């Protein structure tokens, strides 16, 4: 079974620039999550999709972050414009919660450095 | 709100010795608890979870965790550490978002260093 794919793996940008990350979840997983992991901290949920609908974006800085999940499969997370404090690893995960399992499967992450 | 705490930033242990990585939780209702491991430049990997039943949960790579309700703890353990166990370990608790959907709340992580 193929895992969660993410690209790019690394990105370096200047502040105020824009950046986009891509995620392809495990086939058949209805739920997709984007997390932000700042160095020295645990992952923090930014947004959660159920199929192609947003079910939780309470911690997404909506003035600069946006995300979409077209056709309920792949997803993109965008930051525009980026700030220094956005430097972090952005993790995508997928799963099938509610079917007697809460396990989430994580991709390798995208490490963003904002200069 | 549900939360977990990992009181140690780093744990050092000699290869072959038993290891313990600590986690305490604060929840309303029954806790659903998880352990994940993160190797360098990799995503998080699921190790084990506690939903209900036996207080000792066995997981991947020889790890196990002990659920203790009276101490509100869910410590990760392994009888004999390997150098390859060196990684970042996260404890997590299940929560529900505003829409009632399941999500995970992670602790800050504990770095495990196993020395030869």
HADDOCK unambig.tbl for C-alpha pairs under 7 A between the chains (distance, minus, plus):
assign (segid A and resid 40 and name CA) (segid B and resid 108 and name CA) 6.88 0.50 0.50
assign (segid A and resid 41 and name CA) (segid B and resid 108 and name CA) 4.57 0.50 0.50
assign (segid A and resid 41 and name CA) (segid B and resid 109 and name CA) 6.66 0.50 0.50
assign (segid A and resid 42 and name CA) (segid B and resid 106 and name CA) 5.53 0.50 0.50
assign (segid A and resid 42 and name CA) (segid B and resid 107 and name CA) 5.47 0.50 0.50
assign (segid A and resid 42 and name CA) (segid B and resid 108 and name CA) 4.22 0.50 0.50
assign (segid A and resid 42 and name CA) (segid B and resid 109 and name CA) 5.84 0.50 0.50
assign (segid A and resid 43 and name CA) (segid B and resid 106 and name CA) 6.20 0.50 0.50
assign (segid A and resid 55 and name CA) (segid B and resid 99 and name CA) 6.06 0.50 0.50
assign (segid A and resid 55 and name CA) (segid B and resid 101 and name CA) 7.00 0.50 0.50
assign (segid A and resid 56 and name CA) (segid B and resid 97 and name CA) 6.36 0.50 0.50
assign (segid A and resid 56 and name CA) (segid B and resid 98 and name CA) 6.76 0.50 0.50
assign (segid A and resid 56 and name CA) (segid B and resid 99 and name CA) 6.76 0.50 0.50
assign (segid A and resid 97 and name CA) (segid B and resid 102 and name CA) 6.58 0.50 0.50
assign (segid A and resid 105 and name CA) (segid B and resid 45 and name CA) 6.99 0.50 0.50
assign (segid A and resid 106 and name CA) (segid B and resid 43 and name CA) 5.41 0.50 0.50
assign (segid A and resid 106 and name CA) (segid B and resid 44 and name CA) 5.59 0.50 0.50
assign (segid A and resid 106 and name CA) (segid B and resid 45 and name CA) 6.79 0.50 0.50
assign (segid A and resid 107 and name CA) (segid B and resid 43 and name CA) 5.17 0.50 0.50
assign (segid A and resid 108 and name CA) (segid B and resid 41 and name CA) 6.79 0.50 0.50
assign (segid A and resid 108 and name CA) (segid B and resid 42 and name CA) 4.59 0.50 0.50
assign (segid A and resid 108 and name CA) (segid B and resid 43 and name CA) 3.97 0.50 0.50
assign (segid A and resid 109 and name CA) (segid B and resid 43 and name CA) 5.90 0.50 0.50
